[in-house]
Amino acid sequence: ELVFEESGTILGSVMISKLRLHKAPQLRCGAVAPLALCPDHQLRGIGSALMREVILTSRGLGLDVLCLLGNPRFYKTFGFRKSHVSSEYNPEYFQHLELTDGCLRDVQAKPINAPAFSVL
């Protein structure tokens, strides 16, 4: 989890959790969620700063790909695109960012979230 703090108050946070791609166990994947901001502090660049940092951190951790569910207009500025990876989510909003170029080329897989998410 990464947080944005100002004057001792947390104004935003973002998390990365482990994600596996069925039929692609060689890939190290992360799920980005949630990106959360205090409503009074939106449109100040905090969410963008958190996303840039989560991408840098993920690269540093050696992840190959990040996936998320969100507004394509916002996330495309960070290189996310509609994912061809099959999922139970609305394909308009399920997106990925390859941190290792071409790692999803020819991959036909389904995302499997950490077990804690399956109980929700």
Secondary structure, 3 states (H helix, E strand, C coil): CEEEEECCEEEEEEEEEEEEEECCCCCCEEEEEEEEECHHHCCCCHHHHHHHHHHHHHHHCCCCEEEEECCHHHHHHHCCEECCCCCCCCCCCEEEEECCCCCCCCCCCEEEECHHHHCC
